[in-house]
Amino acid sequence: MWKTKSFSELSTKELYEIYHLRVATFVVDQKRIYQEVDENDLKALHVFYQDDSIVAYSRVFKTDAGVTFGRVVTDKAHRGIGLGDQLMTNILTTIRTHFAHLPIAIEAQVPVKGFYQKYGFKTVGEPFIFNSTPHIKMVHDPLA
């Protein structure tokens, strides 16, 4: 079942599963050493798919310049079955519902920029290193 919750609405178990999924993917699997849990978690809306556990996740939050989302992840055992596309649909719905008319900008890992391009995101500038991984800024027109 798809859910969208503020930080204060998350149960302890949901928070644990979110952090476990993010660290397993972005720190352990991708071998990146960085502070994975940060202050943006406190202000974000957390979008996730939960069956027996959370297997797809992203966070969405307002910035000074508009809105962004990140930590887009699907559990390894659940990849290739369309959850990533469903997650993007839910992210964009969350933005449309809570942050309509704000410009959208993300910092995408370079290898997956094509995934975001399918949803109308365009690259801006040159790739840069963020948390030991090549990223690129991508933008999308505001959603109405």
Buried (B, 14 or more C-beta within 10 A) or exposed (E): EBBBBEBEEBEEEBBEBBBEBBEBBBBEEEEBEEEBEEEBBEEBBBBBBBEEBBBBBBBBBBBEEBBBBBBBBBBEEBEEEEBBEBBBEBBBBBBEEBBEEBBBBBBBBEEEBEBBEEBEBEBEEEBEEBBEBEBBBBBBEBBE
